[in-house]
Amino acid sequence: EVFFRGLTDESEILKFLQHGTLVGLLPVPHPILIRKYQANCGTTTWFRTYMWGVIYLRNVDPPIWYDTDVKLFEIQRV
């Protein structure tokens, strides 16, 4: 609309922007839907892997798992 009015002066453009409105220019926002989180096998596996990764990386120096019987993962042979 600034272009159609022929506004070229900076002060006129600033005045237009200060007193202008966006009503009618933007679409009406959709309602916010709140959904309860439902875990599934994939997200549970991802979260468990992520948490063990964080625990392992934060305890590398000094190694918290050194000389213990804790097994972080198990290798399955087919």
Secondary structure, DSSP 8 states (H G I E B T S, - for coil): -HHHHT--SHHHHHHHHHH---TTTS--------------HHHHHHHHHHHHHHHHHHTTTTTTTTTS---S------
